[in-house]
Amino acid sequence: MPFDAFSIAHLAKELNEHLRNGRIDKIYQPDQETVIIEVFHPFPRRELQLLISVHPQYY
């Protein structure tokens, strides 16, 4: 999937909407290619997980 400026801008906007005012609670590295960032959001109260991977399966 190619990443052009439009795609990156949309991704940044979506991440900003969900992660704004959040606090990083935990960071996991389940394997060499994957990082999971757990974000606690106080209002509305929820926990979000951001999965970042370089594994080809997720492309």
PQR file of N, CA, C, O and H, with PARSE charges and radii, in Angstrom:
ATOM      1  N   MET A   1       0.845  -1.174   0.000 -0.4000 1.5000
ATOM      2  CA  MET A   1       0.000   0.000   0.000 -0.0000 2.0000
ATOM      3  C   MET A   1       0.892   1.238   0.000  0.5500 1.7000
ATOM      4  O   MET A   1       1.681   1.425   0.926 -0.5500 1.4000
ATOM      5  N   PRO A   2       0.782   2.074  -1.006 -0.5600 1.5000
ATOM      6  CA  PRO A   2       1.618   3.274  -1.052  0.2800 2.0000
ATOM      7  C   PRO A   2       1.127   4.339  -0.067  0.5500 1.7000
ATOM      8  O   PRO A   2      -0.073   4.497   0.154 -0.5500 1.4000
ATOM      9  N   PHE A   3       2.063   5.046   0.504 -0.4000 1.5000
ATOM     10  CA  PHE A   3       1.738   6.141   1.411 -0.0000 2.0000
ATOM     11  C   PHE A   3       2.075   7.451   0.730  0.5500 1.7000
ATOM     12  O   PHE A   3       3.248   7.789   0.571 -0.5500 1.4000
ATOM     13  H   PHE A   3       3.038   4.918   0.324  0.4000 1.0000
ATOM     14  N   ASP A   4       1.061   8.185   0.330 -0.4000 1.5000
ATOM     15  CA  ASP A   4       1.272   9.513  -0.217 -0.0000 2.0000
ATOM     16  C   ASP A   4       0.916  10.530   0.866  0.5500 1.7000
ATOM     17  O   ASP A   4       0.527  10.153   1.971 -0.5500 1.4000
ATOM     18  H   ASP A   4       0.108   7.910   0.460  0.4000 1.0000
ATOM     19  N   ALA A   5       1.049  11.801   0.553 -0.4000 1.5000
ATOM     20  CA  ALA A   5       0.800  12.860   1.532 -0.0000 2.0000
ATOM     21  C   ALA A   5      -0.640  12.832   2.035  0.5500 1.7000
ATOM     22  O   ALA A   5      -0.885  13.085   3.214 -0.5500 1.4000
ATOM     23  H   ALA A   5       1.365  12.107  -0.345  0.4000 1.0000
ATOM     24  N   PHE A   6      -1.590  12.532   1.162 -0.4000 1.5000
ATOM     25  CA  PHE A   6      -2.994  12.482   1.562 -0.0000 2.0000
ATOM     26  C   PHE A   6      -3.235  11.365   2.581  0.5500 1.7000
ATOM     27  O   PHE A   6      -3.918  11.573   3.584 -0.5500 1.4000
ATOM     28  H   PHE A   6      -1.391  12.327   0.204  0.4000 1.0000
ATOM     29  N   SER A   7      -2.675  10.188   2.326 -0.4000 1.5000
ATOM     30  CA  SER A   7      -2.846   9.050   3.240 -0.0000 2.0000
ATOM     31  C   SER A   7      -2.222   9.330   4.598  0.5500 1.7000
ATOM     32  O   SER A   7      -2.820   9.032   5.633 -0.5500 1.4000
ATOM     33  H   SER A   7      -2.120  10.019   1.511  0.4000 1.0000
ATOM     34  N   ILE A   8      -1.034   9.896   4.598 -0.4000 1.5000
ATOM     35  CA  ILE A   8      -0.351  10.198   5.855 -0.0000 2.0000
ATOM     36  C   ILE A   8      -1.099  11.274   6.630  0.5500 1.7000
ATOM     37  O   ILE A   8      -1.205  11.181   7.853 -0.5500 1.4000
ATOM     38  H   ILE A   8      -0.548  10.138   3.758  0.4000 1.0000
ATOM     39  N   ALA A   9      -1.619  12.294   5.950 -0.4000 1.5000
ATOM     40  CA  ALA A   9      -2.387  13.348   6.617 -0.0000 2.0000
ATOM     41  C   ALA A   9      -3.655  12.774   7.248  0.5500 1.7000
ATOM     42  O   ALA A   9      -4.008  13.136   8.370 -0.5500 1.4000
ATOM     43  H   ALA A   9      -1.532  12.369   4.957  0.4000 1.0000
ATOM     44  N   HIS A  10      -4.338  11.883   6.534 -0.4000 1.5000
ATOM     45  CA  HIS A  10      -5.556  11.269   7.072 -0.0000 2.0000
ATOM     46  C   HIS A  10      -5.231  10.386   8.280  0.5500 1.7000
ATOM     47  O   HIS A  10      -5.960  10.398   9.272 -0.5500 1.4000
ATOM     48  H   HIS A  10      -4.052  11.589   5.622  0.4000 1.0000
ATOM     49  N   LEU A  11      -4.150   9.627   8.197 -0.4000 1.5000
ATOM     50  CA  LEU A  11      -3.729   8.779   9.307 -0.0000 2.0000
ATOM     51  C   LEU A  11      -3.378   9.625  10.530  0.5500 1.7000
ATOM     52  O   LEU A  11      -3.770   9.292  11.649 -0.5500 1.4000
ATOM     53  H   LEU A  11      -3.559   9.617   7.391  0.4000 1.0000
ATOM     54  N   ALA A  12      -2.643  10.716  10.321 -0.4000 1.5000
ATOM     55  CA  ALA A  12      -2.271  11.602  11.425 -0.0000 2.0000
ATOM     56  C   ALA A  12      -3.506  12.218  12.076  0.5500 1.7000
ATOM     57  O   ALA A  12      -3.567  12.335  13.299 -0.5500 1.4000
ATOM     58  H   ALA A  12      -2.325  10.987   9.413  0.4000 1.0000
ATOM     59  N   LYS A  13      -4.487  12.610  11.270 -0.4000 1.5000
ATOM     60  CA  LYS A  13      -5.724  13.193  11.802 -0.0000 2.0000
ATOM     61  C   LYS A  13      -6.482  12.173  12.649  0.5500 1.7000
ATOM     62  O   LYS A  13      -6.961  12.495  13.736 -0.5500 1.4000
ATOM     63  H   LYS A  13      -4.438  12.514  10.276  0.4000 1.0000
ATOM     64  N   GLU A  14      -6.588  10.940  12.144 -0.4000 1.5000
ATOM     65  CA  GLU A  14      -7.304   9.896  12.874 -0.0000 2.0000
ATOM     66  C   GLU A  14      -6.608   9.551  14.190  0.5500 1.7000
ATOM     67  O   GLU A  14      -7.268   9.403  15.218 -0.5500 1.4000
ATOM     68  H   GLU A  14      -6.199  10.679  11.261  0.4000 1.0000
ATOM     69  N   LEU A  15      -5.282   9.423  14.165 -0.4000 1.5000
ATOM     70  CA  LEU A  15      -4.545   9.137  15.396 -0.0000 2.0000
ATOM     71  C   LEU A  15      -4.685  10.278  16.396  0.5500 1.7000
ATOM     72  O   LEU A  15      -4.826  10.038  17.595 -0.5500 1.4000
ATOM     73  H   LEU A  15      -4.746   9.543  13.329  0.4000 1.0000
ATOM     74  N   ASN A  16      -4.646  11.511  15.914 -0.4000 1.5000
ATOM     75  CA  ASN A  16      -4.780  12.668  16.788 -0.0000 2.0000
ATOM     76  C   ASN A  16      -6.145  12.684  17.474  0.5500 1.7000
ATOM     77  O   ASN A  16      -6.239  12.998  18.660 -0.5500 1.4000
ATOM     78  H   ASN A  16      -4.532  11.706  14.940  0.4000 1.0000
ATOM     79  N   GLU A  17      -7.201  12.349  16.735 -0.4000 1.5000
ATOM     80  CA  GLU A  17      -8.547  12.322  17.312 -0.0000 2.0000
ATOM     81  C   GLU A  17      -8.666  11.284  18.427  0.5500 1.7000
ATOM     82  O   GLU A  17      -9.306  11.542  19.446 -0.5500 1.4000
ATOM     83  H   GLU A  17      -7.124  12.094  15.771  0.4000 1.0000
ATOM     84  N   HIS A  18      -8.062  10.126  18.244 -0.4000 1.5000
ATOM     85  CA  HIS A  18      -8.205   9.043  19.218 -0.0000 2.0000
ATOM     86  C   HIS A  18      -7.215   9.131  20.376  0.5500 1.7000
ATOM     87  O   HIS A  18      -7.520   8.676  21.478 -0.5500 1.4000
ATOM     88  H   HIS A  18      -7.541   9.916  17.416  0.4000 1.0000
ATOM     89  N   LEU A  19      -6.044   9.705  20.149 -0.4000 1.5000
ATOM     90  CA  LEU A  19      -4.998   9.671  21.172 -0.0000 2.0000
ATOM     91  C   LEU A  19      -4.819  10.981  21.928  0.5500 1.7000
ATOM     92  O   LEU A  19      -4.083  11.027  22.914 -0.5500 1.4000
ATOM     93  H   LEU A  19      -5.796  10.074  19.253  0.4000 1.0000
ATOM     94  N   ARG A  20      -5.477  12.040  21.483 -0.4000 1.5000
ATOM     95  CA  ARG A  20      -5.345  13.338  22.153 -0.0000 2.0000
ATOM     96  C   ARG A  20      -5.797  13.210  23.608  0.5500 1.7000
ATOM     97  O   ARG A  20      -6.803  12.560  23.893 -0.5500 1.4000
ATOM     98  H   ARG A  20      -6.075  12.003  20.682  0.4000 1.0000
ATOM     99  N   ASN A  21      -5.063  13.824  24.516 -0.4000 1.5000
ATOM    100  CA  ASN A  21      -5.313  13.809  25.963 -0.0000 2.0000
ATOM    101  C   ASN A  21      -5.146  12.423  26.579  0.5500 1.7000
ATOM    102  O   ASN A  21      -5.551  12.200  27.720 -0.5500 1.4000
ATOM    103  H   ASN A  21      -4.246  14.351  24.284  0.4000 1.0000
ATOM    104  N   GLY A  22      -4.560  11.504  25.843 -0.4000 1.5000
ATOM    105  CA  GLY A  22      -4.299  10.177  26.383 -0.0000 2.0000
ATOM    106  C   GLY A  22      -2.942  10.135  27.075  0.5500 1.7000
ATOM    107  O   GLY A  22      -2.123  11.043  26.934 -0.5500 1.4000
ATOM    108  H   GLY A  22      -4.231  11.685  24.917  0.4000 1.0000
ATOM    109  N   ARG A  23      -2.728   9.061  27.822 -0.4000 1.5000
ATOM    110  CA  ARG A  23      -1.474   8.882  28.543 -0.0000 2.0000
ATOM    111  C   ARG A  23      -0.951   7.485  28.228  0.5500 1.7000
ATOM    112  O   ARG A  23      -1.691   6.504  28.313 -0.5500 1.4000
ATOM    113  H   ARG A  23      -3.394   8.324  27.937  0.4000 1.0000
ATOM    114  N   ILE A  24       0.321   7.399  27.865 -0.4000 1.5000
ATOM    115  CA  ILE A  24       0.914   6.088  27.591 -0.0000 2.0000
ATOM    116  C   ILE A  24       1.014   5.332  28.905  0.5500 1.7000
ATOM    117  O   ILE A  24       1.656   5.782  29.854 -0.5500 1.4000
ATOM    118  H   ILE A  24       0.921   8.196  27.796  0.4000 1.0000
ATOM    119  N   ASP A  25       0.371   4.180  28.940 -0.4000 1.5000
ATOM    120  CA  ASP A  25       0.313   3.381  30.156 -0.0000 2.0000
ATOM    121  C   ASP A  25       1.369   2.281  30.140  0.5500 1.7000
ATOM    122  O   ASP A  25       2.103   2.108  31.113 -0.5500 1.4000
ATOM    123  H   ASP A  25      -0.150   3.814  28.169  0.4000 1.0000
ATOM    124  N   LYS A  26       1.447   1.539  29.039 -0.4000 1.5000
ATOM    125  CA  LYS A  26       2.409   0.441  28.924 -0.0000 2.0000
ATOM    126  C   LYS A  26       2.887   0.333  27.487  0.5500 1.7000
ATOM    127  O   LYS A  26       2.180   0.699  26.548 -0.5500 1.4000
ATOM    128  H   LYS A  26       0.851   1.680  28.248  0.4000 1.0000
ATOM    129  N   ILE A  27       4.099  -0.177  27.335 -0.4000 1.5000
ATOM    130  CA  ILE A  27       4.655  -0.467  26.015 -0.0000 2.0000
ATOM    131  C   ILE A  27       5.152  -1.909  26.046  0.5500 1.7000
ATOM    132  O   ILE A  27       5.940  -2.291  26.912 -0.5500 1.4000
ATOM    133  H   ILE A  27       4.673  -0.475  28.098  0.4000 1.0000
ATOM    134  N   TYR A  28       4.683  -2.699  25.093 -0.4000 1.5000
ATOM    135  CA  TYR A  28       5.065  -4.105  24.992 -0.0000 2.0000
ATOM    136  C   TYR A  28       5.803  -4.334  23.683  0.5500 1.7000
ATOM    137  O   TYR A  28       5.554  -3.651  22.690 -0.5500 1.4000
ATOM    138  H   TYR A  28       4.043  -2.389  24.389  0.4000 1.0000
ATOM    139  N   GLN A  29       6.714  -5.302  23.689 -0.4000 1.5000
ATOM    140  CA  GLN A  29       7.333  -5.770  22.460 -0.0000 2.0000
ATOM    141  C   GLN A  29       7.205  -7.292  22.439  0.5500 1.7000
ATOM    142  O   GLN A  29       8.111  -8.002  22.876 -0.5500 1.4000
ATOM    143  H   GLN A  29       6.917  -5.857  24.496  0.4000 1.0000
ATOM    144  N   PRO A  30       6.059  -7.797  21.922 -0.5600 1.5000
ATOM    145  CA  PRO A  30       5.826  -9.239  21.949  0.2800 2.0000
ATOM    146  C   PRO A  30       6.790 -10.044  21.087  0.5500 1.7000
ATOM    147  O   PRO A  30       7.070 -11.204  21.391 -0.5500 1.4000
ATOM    148  N   ASP A  31       7.297  -9.446  20.023 -0.4000 1.5000
ATOM    149  CA  ASP A  31       8.321 -10.098  19.211 -0.0000 2.0000
ATOM    150  C   ASP A  31       9.221  -9.028  18.609  0.5500 1.7000
ATOM    151  O   ASP A  31       9.043  -7.835  18.855 -0.5500 1.4000
ATOM    152  H   ASP A  31       7.069  -8.504  19.776  0.4000 1.0000
ATOM    153  N   GLN A  32      10.176  -9.469  17.828 -0.4000 1.5000
ATOM    154  CA  GLN A  32      11.187  -8.559  17.300 -0.0000 2.0000
ATOM    155  C   GLN A  32      10.617  -7.538  16.317  0.5500 1.7000
ATOM    156  O   GLN A  32      11.216  -6.482  16.116 -0.5500 1.4000
ATOM    157  H   GLN A  32      10.321 -10.439  17.628  0.4000 1.0000
ATOM    158  N   GLU A  33       9.484  -7.829  15.710 -0.4000 1.5000
ATOM    159  CA  GLU A  33       8.927  -6.979  14.659 -0.0000 2.0000
ATOM    160  C   GLU A  33       7.708  -6.173  15.094  0.5500 1.7000
ATOM    161  O   GLU A  33       7.145  -5.436  14.285 -0.5500 1.4000
ATOM    162  H   GLU A  33       8.997  -8.687  15.873  0.4000 1.0000
ATOM    163  N   THR A  34       7.289  -6.294  16.347 -0.4000 1.5000
ATOM    164  CA  THR A  34       6.025  -5.710  16.784 -0.0000 2.0000
ATOM    165  C   THR A  34       6.188  -4.941  18.087  0.5500 1.7000
ATOM    166  O   THR A  34       6.887  -5.379  19.001 -0.5500 1.4000
ATOM    167  H   THR A  34       7.746  -6.893  17.004  0.4000 1.0000
ATOM    168  N   VAL A  35       5.528  -3.783  18.157 -0.4000 1.5000
ATOM    169  CA  VAL A  35       5.452  -2.992  19.381 -0.0000 2.0000
ATOM    170  C   VAL A  35       3.983  -2.653  19.607  0.5500 1.7000
ATOM    171  O   VAL A  35       3.285  -2.259  18.673 -0.5500 1.4000
ATOM    172  H   VAL A  35       4.961  -3.427  17.415  0.4000 1.0000
ATOM    173  N   ILE A  36       3.515  -2.804  20.833 -0.4000 1.5000
ATOM    174  CA  ILE A  36       2.152  -2.433  21.205 -0.0000 2.0000
ATOM    175  C   ILE A  36       2.239  -1.337  22.255  0.5500 1.7000
ATOM    176  O   ILE A  36       2.874  -1.508  23.296 -0.5500 1.4000
ATOM    177  H   ILE A  36       4.082  -3.124  21.592  0.4000 1.0000
ATOM    178  N   ILE A  37       1.594  -0.209  21.975 -0.4000 1.5000
ATOM    179  CA  ILE A  37       1.560   0.910  22.911 -0.0000 2.0000
ATOM    180  C   ILE A  37       0.145   0.998  23.466  0.5500 1.7000
ATOM    181  O   ILE A  37      -0.814   1.170  22.714 -0.5500 1.4000
ATOM    182  H   ILE A  37       1.078  -0.069  21.130  0.4000 1.0000
ATOM    183  N   GLU A  38       0.020   0.881  24.780 -0.4000 1.5000
ATOM    184  CA  GLU A  38      -1.275   0.962  25.442 -0.0000 2.0000
ATOM    185  C   GLU A  38      -1.465   2.394  25.937  0.5500 1.7000
ATOM    186  O   GLU A  38      -0.637   2.917  26.685 -0.5500 1.4000
ATOM    187  H   GLU A  38       0.799   0.742  25.391  0.4000 1.0000
ATOM    188  N   VAL A  39      -2.555   3.020  25.516 -0.4000 1.5000
ATOM    189  CA  VAL A  39      -2.832   4.414  25.862 -0.0000 2.0000
ATOM    190  C   VAL A  39      -4.103   4.464  26.696  0.5500 1.7000
ATOM    191  O   VAL A  39      -5.137   3.929  26.294 -0.5500 1.4000
ATOM    192  H   VAL A  39      -3.227   2.596  24.909  0.4000 1.0000
ATOM    193  N   PHE A  40      -4.026   5.104  27.854 -0.4000 1.5000
ATOM    194  CA  PHE A  40      -5.194   5.299  28.713 -0.0000 2.0000
ATOM    195  C   PHE A  40      -5.778   6.664  28.405  0.5500 1.7000
ATOM    196  O   PHE A  40      -5.068   7.670  28.411 -0.5500 1.4000
ATOM    197  H   PHE A  40      -3.186   5.538  28.180  0.4000 1.0000
ATOM    198  N   HIS A  41      -7.065   6.694  28.139 -0.4000 1.5000
ATOM    199  CA  HIS A  41      -7.761   7.941  27.820 -0.0000 2.0000
ATOM    200  C   HIS A  41      -8.752   8.207  28.951  0.5500 1.7000
ATOM    201  O   HIS A  41      -9.660   7.403  29.165 -0.5500 1.4000
ATOM    202  H   HIS A  41      -7.642   5.877  28.134  0.4000 1.0000
ATOM    203  N   PRO A  42      -8.599   9.328  29.690 -0.5600 1.5000
ATOM    204  CA  PRO A  42      -9.431   9.554  30.873  0.2800 2.0000
ATOM    205  C   PRO A  42     -10.897   9.877  30.577  0.5500 1.7000
ATOM    206  O   PRO A  42     -11.774   9.497  31.352 -0.5500 1.4000
ATOM    207  N   PHE A  43     -11.173  10.566  29.480 -0.4000 1.5000
ATOM    208  CA  PHE A  43     -12.569  10.939  29.204 -0.0000 2.0000
ATOM    209  C   PHE A  43     -12.860  10.859  27.730  0.5500 1.7000
ATOM    210  O   PHE A  43     -12.255  11.624  26.979 -0.5500 1.4000
ATOM    211  H   PHE A  43     -10.460  10.874  28.850  0.4000 1.0000
ATOM    212  N   PRO A  44     -13.713  10.018  27.259 -0.5600 1.5000
ATOM    213  CA  PRO A  44     -14.379   8.969  28.036  0.2800 2.0000
ATOM    214  C   PRO A  44     -13.376   7.899  28.451  0.5500 1.7000
ATOM    215  O   PRO A  44     -12.414   7.623  27.736 -0.5500 1.4000
ATOM    216  N   ARG A  45     -13.607   7.320  29.582 -0.4000 1.5000
ATOM    217  CA  ARG A  45     -12.650   6.370  30.157 -0.0000 2.0000
ATOM    218  C   ARG A  45     -12.523   5.141  29.259  0.5500 1.7000
ATOM    219  O   ARG A  45     -13.485   4.401  29.056 -0.5500 1.4000
ATOM    220  H   ARG A  45     -14.388   7.544  30.164  0.4000 1.0000
ATOM    221  N   ARG A  46     -11.318   4.937  28.727 -0.4000 1.5000
ATOM    222  CA  ARG A  46     -11.069   3.787  27.858 -0.0000 2.0000
ATOM    223  C   ARG A  46      -9.571   3.559  27.720  0.5500 1.7000
ATOM    224  O   ARG A  46      -8.764   4.452  27.979 -0.5500 1.4000
ATOM    225  H   ARG A  46     -10.536   5.539  28.892  0.4000 1.0000
ATOM    226  N   GLU A  47      -9.219   2.360  27.311 -0.4000 1.5000
ATOM    227  CA  GLU A  47      -7.831   2.020  27.009 -0.0000 2.0000
ATOM    228  C   GLU A  47      -7.751   1.660  25.538  0.5500 1.7000
ATOM    229  O   GLU A  47      -8.558   0.879  25.034 -0.5500 1.4000
ATOM    230  H   GLU A  47      -9.874   1.634  27.101  0.4000 1.0000
ATOM    231  N   LEU A  48      -6.781   2.228  24.862 -0.4000 1.5000
ATOM    232  CA  LEU A  48      -6.580   1.964  23.443 -0.0000 2.0000
ATOM    233  C   LEU A  48      -5.236   1.273  23.260  0.5500 1.7000
ATOM    234  O   LEU A  48      -4.297   1.526  24.014 -0.5500 1.4000
ATOM    235  H   LEU A  48      -6.125   2.862  25.271  0.4000 1.0000
ATOM    236  N   GLN A  49      -5.146   0.413  22.275 -0.4000 1.5000
ATOM    237  CA  GLN A  49      -3.885  -0.242  21.951 -0.0000 2.0000
ATOM    238  C   GLN A  49      -3.508   0.109  20.525  0.5500 1.7000
ATOM    239  O   GLN A  49      -4.291  -0.077  19.594 -0.5500 1.4000
ATOM    240  H   GLN A  49      -5.909   0.208  21.663  0.4000 1.0000
ATOM    241  N   LEU A  50      -2.301   0.619  20.369 -0.4000 1.5000
ATOM    242  CA  LEU A  50      -1.766   0.969  19.061 -0.0000 2.0000
ATOM    243  C   LEU A  50      -0.717  -0.081  18.703  0.5500 1.7000
ATOM    244  O   LEU A  50       0.316  -0.186  19.365 -0.5500 1.4000
ATOM    245  H   LEU A  50      -1.665   0.770  21.125  0.4000 1.0000
ATOM    246  N   LEU A  51      -0.985  -0.850  17.663 -0.4000 1.5000
ATOM    247  CA  LEU A  51      -0.083  -1.909  17.220 -0.0000 2.0000
ATOM    248  C   LEU A  51       0.778  -1.371  16.081  0.5500 1.7000
ATOM    249  O   LEU A  51       0.257  -0.883  15.078 -0.5500 1.4000
ATOM    250  H   LEU A  51      -1.824  -0.765  17.125  0.4000 1.0000
ATOM    251  N   ILE A  52       2.086  -1.462  16.241 -0.4000 1.5000
ATOM    252  CA  ILE A  52       3.031  -1.027  15.213 -0.0000 2.0000
ATOM    253  C   ILE A  52       3.873  -2.245  14.853  0.5500 1.7000
ATOM    254  O   ILE A  52       4.521  -2.840  15.714 -0.5500 1.4000
ATOM    255  H   ILE A  52       2.509  -1.858  17.056  0.4000 1.0000
ATOM    256  N   SER A  53       3.859  -2.610  13.573 -0.4000 1.5000
ATOM    257  CA  SER A  53       4.576  -3.807  13.155 -0.0000 2.0000
ATOM    258  C   SER A  53       5.212  -3.599  11.785  0.5500 1.7000
ATOM    259  O   SER A  53       4.677  -2.884  10.938 -0.5500 1.4000
ATOM    260  H   SER A  53       3.332  -2.127  12.873  0.4000 1.0000
ATOM    261  N   VAL A  54       6.357  -4.234  11.586 -0.4000 1.5000
ATOM    262  CA  VAL A  54       7.008  -4.235  10.274 -0.0000 2.0000
ATOM    263  C   VAL A  54       6.857  -5.597   9.605  0.5500 1.7000
ATOM    264  O   VAL A  54       7.462  -5.853   8.564 -0.5500 1.4000
ATOM    265  H   VAL A  54       6.791  -4.816  12.274  0.4000 1.0000
ATOM    266  N   HIS A  55       6.059  -6.460  10.197 -0.4000 1.5000
ATOM    267  CA  HIS A  55       5.831  -7.793   9.648 -0.0000 2.0000
ATOM    268  C   HIS A  55       5.012  -7.681   8.361  0.5500 1.7000
ATOM    269  O   HIS A  55       4.027  -6.944   8.337 -0.5500 1.4000
ATOM    270  H   HIS A  55       5.567  -6.252  11.043  0.4000 1.0000
ATOM    271  N   PRO A  56       5.384  -8.384   7.297 -0.5600 1.5000
ATOM    272  CA  PRO A  56       4.662  -8.290   6.022  0.2800 2.0000
ATOM    273  C   PRO A  56       3.195  -8.720   6.105  0.5500 1.7000
ATOM    274  O   PRO A  56       2.397  -8.338   5.250 -0.5500 1.4000
ATOM    275  N   GLN A  57       2.834  -9.497   7.105 -0.4000 1.5000
ATOM    276  CA  GLN A  57       1.452  -9.948   7.264 -0.0000 2.0000
ATOM    277  C   GLN A  57       0.499  -8.765   7.452  0.5500 1.7000
ATOM    278  O   GLN A  57      -0.663  -8.862   7.059 -0.5500 1.4000
ATOM    279  H   GLN A  57       3.482  -9.807   7.800  0.4000 1.0000
ATOM    280  N   TYR A  58       0.943  -7.671   8.030 -0.4000 1.5000
ATOM    281  CA  TYR A  58       0.078  -6.534   8.341 -0.0000 2.0000
ATOM    282  C   TYR A  58       0.000  -5.522   7.216  0.5500 1.7000
ATOM    283  O   TYR A  58      -0.691  -4.512   7.356 -0.5500 1.4000
ATOM    284  H   TYR A  58       1.887  -7.592   8.350  0.4000 1.0000
ATOM    285  N   TYR A  59       0.678  -5.753   6.110 -0.4000 1.5000
ATOM    286  CA  TYR A  59       0.619  -4.807   4.993 -0.0000 2.0000
ATOM    287  C   TYR A  59      -0.506  -5.140   4.135  0.5500 1.7000
ATOM    288  O   TYR A  59      -0.739  -4.466   3.131 -0.5500 1.4000
ATOM    289  H   TYR A  59       1.239  -6.573   5.996  0.4000 1.0000
TER
END
